[in-house]
Amino acid sequence: MSVAQIGALISFTDATTIEAADFNSNYTDVRNAFNNLVTGSNRLAGGISINGALTVISGGVTVTAGGLTVASGGLTVSLGNLAVTAGDITMAAAASQLVPGATSFSLRNTADSADNLIIVDAGAATFRSSASFSGDVTVGYNDTASILIQGTNGAIAAGEVGIFEAANHLSISAEGGVRVLLDNNADSVTEDFAIYTDVTAATGTPLFKVEESGFVGINSASHAQITKGLSIDQDGADNIVLAFKSSDVVTVLTTAVTGTVETDDFATFLKTSAASGGLRVQSLAMDEAVSPVTVIESYGGTATTAKSSSGRSLVEVDVYEHDGANALADITADGNVFGVRGRVSGTTRTLLMVDEDGDLFADGGTTTTAVTVFDDHNDAQLIRAFDLARNAKGLIHSEWDRHVKYNEQELVDCGVLGAPIAEGGLVCVTQLQRLHNGAIWQAYVERQELAERVKDLEQKLLAV
């Protein structure tokens, strides 16, 4: 509201008579000007514009309509309140300011019983409940970086951290990566980063948890025996607990293996028995010329040479039974301890086995085409050819060596050697045992035939 100034009033001098008309004229001019400013309820009829500072020492300022505009100079309320019951508070300066007290600035609720928003003098702001924004929000935390909050995924600028929401998914993006810094001070409180399925049940078991100590849990809140390590709890699930994948691998395997895998799996870990436990490790590869498929490598240490039941090796497989009461138990007498199985002739069968006594058992083959005996050879000469080919330590040559008609290649052809010795050929122990069996039998047959001839000679000599 713009208030017109009071015009010139009639002046009165000493010792003059004041005429009623003149007095009433001055009073009427003042009354009309004031009535234009103040309503019948003794309130300002419209807005008030102030060029210069307005200072209210006490009592406060109340504007019921029209608003309050301070064009320059400012408005200072030293004591009391500034109340605008209708209209606006307009600050016309291009760079306007609200300067609070020395401690904080507060926006209160209607009942004046709580701070809806409080900003302390240092700049920290606290909302009583939540803050909602209809557009993007950028929160600066230093001179060169900020947090950008957007409703949809978007590009971030240098120094920005982006928090995006789209299709009910939350994404966090940063120019240099995203880090979660856990409180690693010296207090006794264990700080952690955890993900739960339901925020209202955050006291339960988290889907994922990382503690400042180094413990990592997947569906596992803790493990008394893990300080720095990974604990995975499957609950009642009986399928794969850990899988290694690669986009380079396409094995095409799914249900042909034990359980079910995916075609880009190259290793999986799962229970051997759903109820009893145990571990099954699956190594998966493509059906192509690649060998080996599974490799266990061990480096370091110094091998011992003791060949006894107490001797140790650089690589060992330890097998135990237990009594179900947290105590170890002996393996069943003649119990099978270690075995090697393979797919042969359309079925999976045991190929090699070690039992509790240390005895070795090997699959001798079931097909009639498998060469398991050498009756058409002189087995003793084949055995001698084996020693001659290896130039065995302690070998003493005799005149009978020149009668040996077999050589190293014959041993390769018979399967006793995997390849010539010079090429690193290995000895087939089971085939060599079969050769020994044949040699023993041939020696027995020759001895029996010799005995028959001796018997015939004795009878002839007795008849003379």
C-alpha positions as CSV (number, residue, x, y, z in Angstrom):
1,M,0.0,0.0,0.0
2,S,1.2,3.5,-0.9
3,V,0.4,6.2,1.7
4,A,0.1,9.8,0.5
5,Q,2.0,12.3,2.5
6,I,-0.1,14.9,4.6
7,G,-0.2,18.2,2.8
8,A,0.5,21.6,4.3
9,L,-1.3,22.3,7.5
10,I,-2.5,25.7,8.7
11,S,0.1,27.2,11.0
12,F,-0.7,29.0,14.3
13,T,1.4,31.7,15.9
14,D,1.6,32.9,19.5
15,A,-1.1,35.2,20.7
16,T,-3.4,34.4,17.8
17,T,-6.9,33.0,18.0
18,I,-7.3,29.4,16.7
19,E,-10.3,29.2,14.6
20,A,-12.4,26.0,14.9
21,A,-12.6,25.7,11.1
22,D,-8.8,25.9,10.8
23,F,-8.2,23.3,13.5
24,N,-10.8,21.0,12.1
25,S,-9.2,21.3,8.7
26,N,-5.8,20.2,10.0
27,Y,-7.3,17.4,12.1
28,T,-9.4,16.2,9.0
29,D,-6.2,16.0,6.8
30,V,-4.3,13.9,9.5
31,R,-7.4,11.7,10.1
32,N,-7.9,10.9,6.5
33,A,-4.3,10.0,5.9
34,F,-4.2,7.7,8.9
35,N,-7.6,6.1,8.0
36,N,-6.2,5.3,4.5
37,L,-3.4,3.3,6.3
38,V,-5.2,1.6,9.2
39,T,-8.5,-0.4,9.0
40,G,-11.3,-0.1,11.5
41,S,-9.7,-3.0,13.5
42,N,-6.6,-0.8,14.0
43,R,-4.6,-2.9,11.4
44,L,-2.7,-1.9,8.3
45,A,-5.2,-1.9,5.4
46,G,-2.7,-3.2,2.8
47,G,1.0,-3.9,2.4
48,I,3.7,-1.6,3.7
49,S,6.7,-0.6,1.7
50,I,9.7,0.8,3.5
51,N,12.6,2.6,1.9
52,G,15.1,2.4,4.7
53,A,15.5,0.3,7.8
54,L,12.6,-0.7,10.0
55,T,13.4,-1.5,13.5
56,V,10.9,-2.9,16.0
57,I,12.3,-2.7,19.5
58,S,9.5,-4.7,21.1
59,G,6.0,-6.1,20.5
60,G,6.7,-7.5,17.1
61,V,5.2,-6.8,13.7
62,T,1.9,-8.3,12.5
63,V,0.7,-8.0,8.9
64,T,-2.8,-9.5,8.3
65,A,-3.0,-8.8,4.6
66,G,-1.2,-7.2,1.8
67,G,2.2,-8.6,2.7
68,L,5.4,-6.9,3.9
69,T,7.9,-5.6,1.4
70,V,11.3,-4.3,2.4
71,A,12.9,-2.7,-0.7
72,S,16.1,-1.7,1.1
73,G,17.5,-1.0,4.5
74,G,16.3,-4.2,6.1
75,L,13.9,-5.2,8.8
76,T,15.0,-5.7,12.3
77,V,12.9,-7.2,15.1
78,S,14.8,-6.9,18.4
79,L,12.2,-8.3,20.6
80,G,8.9,-10.0,19.9
81,N,7.7,-11.7,16.7
82,L,7.1,-10.9,13.1
83,A,3.7,-12.4,12.1
84,V,2.2,-12.3,8.6
85,T,-1.3,-13.8,8.8
86,A,-2.0,-13.1,5.1
87,G,-0.1,-11.9,2.2
88,D,3.7,-12.4,1.4
89,I,7.0,-11.4,2.8
90,T,8.9,-10.0,-0.2
91,M,12.5,-9.2,-0.3
92,A,13.2,-7.1,-3.4
93,A,17.0,-7.1,-3.2
94,A,18.6,-9.4,-5.8
95,A,20.8,-11.0,-3.1
96,S,18.4,-11.1,-0.2
97,Q,19.4,-12.6,3.2
98,L,17.8,-13.9,6.4
99,V,20.3,-13.5,9.2
100,P,19.4,-15.7,12.2
101,G,20.6,-15.5,15.7
102,A,24.0,-16.6,16.9
103,T,22.9,-20.2,17.4
104,S,20.4,-21.4,14.8
105,F,17.5,-20.6,12.5
106,S,14.3,-22.7,12.9
107,L,11.1,-23.2,10.9
108,R,8.5,-24.4,13.4
109,N,5.3,-26.3,13.2
110,T,1.8,-24.7,13.5
111,A,1.6,-25.5,17.2
112,D,5.1,-24.0,17.7
113,S,6.0,-27.2,19.5
114,A,8.7,-28.7,17.2
115,D,11.3,-27.7,14.7
116,N,10.3,-28.8,11.2
117,L,13.6,-27.5,9.9
118,I,16.5,-26.2,11.9
119,I,19.7,-24.8,10.5
120,V,22.5,-24.2,12.9
121,D,25.0,-21.4,12.6
122,A,27.7,-23.7,11.2
123,G,25.4,-24.6,8.3
124,A,24.1,-28.1,9.2
125,A,20.4,-28.6,8.5
126,T,18.0,-31.1,10.2
127,F,14.6,-32.0,8.9
128,R,12.0,-33.2,11.4
129,S,10.6,-35.8,9.0
130,S,11.6,-36.0,5.3
131,A,12.4,-33.8,2.4
132,S,10.7,-34.2,-1.0
133,F,11.9,-32.7,-4.3
134,S,10.1,-32.6,-7.6
135,G,13.3,-32.1,-9.7
136,D,17.0,-32.9,-9.5
137,V,18.8,-32.0,-6.3
138,T,22.5,-31.1,-6.1
139,V,24.1,-31.0,-2.7
140,G,27.6,-29.5,-2.6
141,Y,30.0,-30.7,0.0
142,N,33.1,-28.7,-1.0
143,D,34.1,-26.2,-3.7
144,T,34.5,-28.7,-6.5
145,A,32.3,-31.7,-5.8
146,S,28.6,-32.4,-5.2
147,I,26.0,-35.1,-4.8
148,L,23.6,-35.1,-7.6
149,I,20.2,-36.7,-6.9
150,Q,18.1,-37.4,-10.0
151,G,14.8,-39.2,-10.8
152,T,16.3,-41.0,-13.8
153,N,19.8,-42.3,-14.7
154,G,21.9,-39.6,-16.1
155,A,25.5,-38.6,-16.8
156,I,27.6,-37.2,-13.9
157,A,30.1,-34.4,-14.2
158,A,33.7,-34.4,-12.8
159,G,33.7,-34.5,-9.1
160,E,30.0,-35.5,-8.8
161,V,28.4,-38.5,-7.1
162,G,25.1,-39.5,-8.7
163,I,22.1,-41.1,-6.9
164,F,19.5,-42.1,-9.4
165,E,16.1,-43.8,-9.2
166,A,14.4,-45.4,-12.2
167,A,11.8,-48.2,-12.4
168,N,11.9,-48.7,-8.7
169,H,15.7,-49.3,-8.7
170,L,18.3,-47.1,-7.0
171,S,21.7,-46.6,-8.6
172,I,24.8,-44.9,-7.2
173,S,27.4,-43.7,-9.6
174,A,30.7,-41.8,-9.1
175,E,33.3,-40.6,-11.6
176,G,36.1,-42.5,-9.8
177,G,34.0,-45.4,-8.4
178,V,31.9,-45.9,-5.3
179,R,33.4,-46.6,-1.9
180,V,31.8,-47.5,1.5
181,L,33.9,-46.3,4.4
182,L,33.1,-48.0,7.6
183,D,33.9,-46.4,10.9
184,N,37.3,-47.8,11.8
185,N,38.0,-45.9,15.0
186,A,39.3,-47.4,18.2
187,D,35.9,-47.8,19.9
188,S,34.5,-51.1,20.9
189,V,31.5,-50.9,18.6
190,T,31.7,-53.2,15.5
191,E,30.7,-51.1,12.5
192,D,29.3,-52.9,9.4
193,F,27.7,-52.4,6.0
194,A,24.6,-54.6,5.6
195,I,21.8,-55.2,3.1
196,Y,18.4,-56.5,4.3
197,T,15.3,-57.5,2.5
198,D,13.1,-55.5,4.8
199,V,14.2,-52.3,6.5
200,T,11.7,-53.0,9.3
201,A,13.5,-56.3,10.1
202,A,17.0,-54.9,10.1
203,T,17.8,-56.8,13.3
204,G,17.5,-60.2,11.5
205,T,20.1,-61.9,9.2
206,P,21.3,-59.6,6.4
207,L,21.5,-60.8,2.8
208,F,25.0,-59.3,2.7
209,K,27.2,-57.9,5.4
210,V,30.7,-56.5,5.7
211,E,32.2,-55.8,9.1
212,E,35.1,-53.4,9.7
213,S,37.0,-56.4,11.1
214,G,37.1,-58.0,7.7
215,F,34.3,-60.5,8.1
216,V,32.1,-60.8,5.0
217,G,28.8,-62.7,5.3
218,I,26.2,-63.8,2.7
219,N,23.0,-64.6,4.5
220,S,25.3,-65.0,7.5
221,A,25.4,-62.4,10.3
222,S,28.5,-63.9,12.0
223,H,30.8,-66.9,12.4
224,A,32.7,-67.4,15.7
225,Q,35.7,-68.9,13.9
226,I,36.1,-66.3,11.1
227,T,37.9,-63.0,11.9
228,K,38.7,-62.0,8.3
229,G,37.0,-64.2,5.7
230,L,33.8,-65.2,4.0
231,S,30.8,-67.1,5.4
232,I,27.9,-68.3,3.2
233,D,24.8,-69.7,4.7
234,Q,22.5,-71.6,2.3
235,D,19.7,-72.1,4.9
236,G,17.7,-75.0,3.5
237,A,18.8,-74.6,-0.2
238,D,20.4,-77.8,-1.7
239,N,21.7,-76.5,-5.0
240,I,24.9,-74.6,-5.8
241,V,26.4,-72.5,-3.1
242,L,29.2,-71.0,-5.1
243,A,29.7,-70.7,-8.9
244,F,32.5,-69.3,-11.1
245,K,31.4,-68.0,-14.5
246,S,33.1,-66.6,-17.6
247,S,31.6,-65.1,-20.8
248,D,34.4,-66.9,-22.7
249,V,33.0,-70.3,-21.6
250,V,30.0,-72.1,-23.3
251,T,30.0,-75.7,-22.0
252,V,26.4,-76.3,-23.2
253,L,26.1,-78.3,-19.9
254,T,22.9,-77.9,-17.9
255,T,21.3,-81.0,-16.5
256,A,23.8,-83.7,-17.7
257,V,25.9,-83.2,-14.6
258,T,25.0,-83.8,-11.0
259,G,22.4,-81.2,-10.2
260,T,21.9,-78.4,-12.7
261,V,24.4,-75.8,-13.9
262,E,24.4,-72.9,-16.4
263,T,26.3,-73.0,-19.6
264,D,28.8,-70.3,-18.6
265,D,29.8,-72.0,-15.3
266,F,33.3,-73.3,-15.2
267,A,33.3,-74.4,-11.6
268,T,30.6,-75.0,-8.9
269,F,30.5,-75.9,-5.3
270,L,27.5,-77.7,-3.7
271,K,26.6,-80.2,-1.0
272,T,27.2,-83.9,-1.7
273,S,24.1,-84.8,0.4
274,A,21.2,-82.5,0.9
275,A,20.7,-83.5,4.6
276,S,24.2,-84.9,5.6
277,G,26.5,-82.3,4.0
278,G,29.8,-83.0,2.3
279,L,31.3,-81.1,-0.6
280,R,31.0,-81.6,-4.3
281,V,33.4,-79.6,-6.6
282,Q,32.5,-79.6,-10.3
283,S,35.0,-78.5,-12.9
284,L,33.2,-77.7,-16.2
285,A,34.7,-77.2,-19.6
286,M,33.8,-77.2,-23.3
287,D,33.8,-80.4,-25.4
288,E,37.0,-79.6,-27.4
289,A,40.6,-80.5,-27.5
290,V,41.6,-79.1,-24.1
291,S,43.6,-81.1,-21.5
292,P,43.8,-81.1,-18.6
293,V,40.5,-79.7,-17.4
294,T,41.1,-79.8,-13.7
295,V,44.5,-78.9,-12.1
296,I,45.6,-78.7,-8.5
297,E,48.9,-77.0,-8.1
298,S,51.1,-76.9,-5.0
299,Y,54.2,-74.8,-4.6
300,G,56.8,-74.7,-1.9
301,G,57.8,-76.8,1.0
302,T,60.6,-79.5,1.1
303,A,59.6,-83.1,0.4
304,T,60.4,-85.7,3.0
305,T,61.8,-89.1,2.1
306,A,60.4,-91.4,4.8
307,K,58.5,-94.4,3.3
308,S,56.5,-95.5,6.3
309,S,53.0,-95.1,7.7
310,S,54.2,-91.9,9.3
311,G,55.8,-90.4,6.2
312,R,54.3,-87.2,4.8
313,S,54.0,-85.8,1.3
314,L,53.8,-82.3,-0.2
315,V,50.2,-83.1,-1.4
316,E,48.0,-85.2,0.8
317,V,44.3,-86.3,1.0
318,D,43.3,-86.9,4.6
319,V,40.2,-89.0,5.1
320,Y,38.5,-89.5,8.5
321,E,35.3,-90.9,10.0
322,H,33.8,-89.5,13.2
323,D,31.4,-90.8,15.9
324,G,28.7,-88.2,15.6
325,A,29.7,-86.8,19.0
326,N,32.6,-84.5,17.9
327,A,35.3,-87.2,18.1
328,L,37.2,-88.9,15.3
329,A,36.7,-92.6,14.6
330,D,38.6,-95.3,12.7
331,I,37.7,-96.1,9.2
332,T,35.7,-99.3,8.8
333,A,37.8,-102.4,8.4
334,D,38.5,-103.0,4.7
335,G,36.6,-99.8,4.1
336,N,37.2,-98.0,0.8
337,V,39.1,-94.8,1.4
338,F,39.9,-93.2,-2.0
339,G,38.6,-93.9,-5.4
340,V,38.7,-92.7,-9.0
341,R,35.6,-93.1,-11.1
342,G,34.9,-92.4,-14.8
343,R,32.4,-92.8,-17.6
344,V,33.1,-96.1,-19.4
345,S,30.9,-97.9,-21.9
346,G,27.9,-95.8,-21.1
347,T,28.0,-96.0,-17.3
348,T,30.0,-94.5,-14.5
349,R,32.2,-97.0,-12.8
350,T,35.1,-97.1,-10.3
351,L,38.5,-97.4,-12.0
352,L,40.9,-97.3,-9.1
353,M,40.4,-97.7,-5.3
354,V,42.5,-97.6,-2.2
355,D,41.1,-99.3,0.9
356,E,41.7,-99.0,4.6
357,D,44.6,-101.5,4.6
358,G,46.4,-99.6,1.8
359,D,45.5,-102.2,-0.8
360,L,45.1,-100.9,-4.4
361,F,42.3,-102.1,-6.6
362,A,42.2,-101.4,-10.3
363,D,39.4,-102.0,-12.8
364,G,40.7,-104.9,-15.0
365,G,38.3,-104.1,-17.9
366,T,35.2,-106.0,-19.0
367,T,35.4,-105.9,-22.8
368,T,36.6,-109.0,-24.6
369,T,38.7,-106.8,-26.9
370,A,40.9,-105.5,-24.0
371,V,44.4,-106.9,-24.2
372,T,44.9,-108.4,-20.7
373,V,47.1,-111.4,-21.4
374,F,50.0,-112.1,-23.7
375,D,49.8,-115.8,-24.4
376,D,51.0,-115.4,-27.9
377,H,54.3,-113.9,-26.6
378,N,57.1,-115.2,-24.7
379,D,56.3,-113.3,-21.5
380,A,59.6,-113.8,-19.8
381,Q,61.4,-112.4,-22.8
382,L,59.0,-109.4,-22.8
383,I,59.9,-108.8,-19.1
384,R,63.6,-109.0,-20.0
385,A,63.0,-106.6,-22.9
386,F,61.4,-104.2,-20.4
387,D,64.5,-104.2,-18.2
388,L,66.8,-103.9,-21.1
389,A,64.9,-101.0,-22.5
390,R,65.1,-99.2,-19.2
391,N,68.7,-100.2,-18.7
392,A,67.7,-101.0,-15.2
393,K,70.1,-100.3,-12.3
394,G,71.9,-103.5,-11.3
395,L,71.2,-105.2,-14.6
396,I,73.7,-108.0,-15.4
397,H,73.8,-109.2,-19.0
398,S,73.9,-112.9,-19.7
399,E,74.2,-115.1,-22.8
400,W,70.5,-115.5,-22.8
401,D,69.9,-111.8,-23.5
402,R,70.9,-112.4,-27.1
403,H,67.9,-114.7,-27.5
404,V,65.4,-112.0,-26.5
405,K,63.4,-111.3,-29.7
406,Y,61.4,-108.3,-28.4
407,N,62.4,-104.6,-28.2
408,E,61.1,-101.4,-26.8
409,Q,58.5,-100.8,-29.5
410,E,57.0,-104.2,-28.8
411,L,56.5,-103.1,-25.2
412,V,54.8,-99.9,-26.5
413,D,52.5,-102.0,-28.8
414,C,51.6,-104.3,-25.9
415,G,50.7,-101.3,-23.7
416,V,53.4,-102.0,-21.0
417,L,55.0,-98.6,-22.0
418,G,53.0,-95.6,-22.9
419,A,55.8,-94.3,-25.2
420,P,59.5,-95.0,-25.8
421,I,61.6,-94.3,-22.7
422,A,63.5,-91.5,-24.5
423,E,60.2,-89.7,-25.0
424,G,59.2,-89.9,-21.4
425,G,57.2,-93.1,-21.7
426,L,55.5,-94.1,-18.5
427,V,55.0,-97.7,-17.2
428,C,51.5,-99.1,-17.1
429,V,51.7,-100.9,-13.8
430,T,48.6,-103.0,-14.3
431,Q,49.7,-104.1,-17.7
432,L,53.1,-105.0,-16.3
433,Q,51.4,-107.1,-13.6
434,R,49.4,-108.9,-16.3
435,L,52.6,-109.6,-18.1
436,H,54.1,-111.0,-14.9
437,N,51.1,-113.2,-14.4
438,G,51.5,-114.5,-18.0
439,A,55.2,-115.1,-17.4
440,I,54.5,-117.1,-14.3
441,W,51.9,-119.2,-16.0
442,Q,54.1,-119.9,-19.0
443,A,57.0,-120.8,-16.7
444,Y,54.6,-123.2,-14.9
445,V,53.5,-124.8,-18.2
446,E,57.1,-125.2,-19.3
447,R,58.1,-126.8,-16.0
448,Q,55.1,-129.2,-16.2
449,E,56.0,-130.1,-19.8
450,L,59.6,-130.6,-18.7
451,A,58.5,-132.8,-15.9
452,E,56.4,-134.9,-18.4
453,R,59.5,-135.4,-20.6
454,V,61.7,-136.3,-17.6
455,K,59.1,-138.8,-16.5
456,D,59.0,-140.4,-20.0
457,L,62.8,-140.6,-20.0
458,E,62.8,-142.2,-16.6
459,Q,60.4,-144.9,-17.7
460,K,62.5,-145.6,-20.8
461,L,65.6,-145.9,-18.8
462,L,63.9,-148.3,-16.3
463,A,62.8,-150.4,-19.2
464,V,66.3,-150.9,-20.5
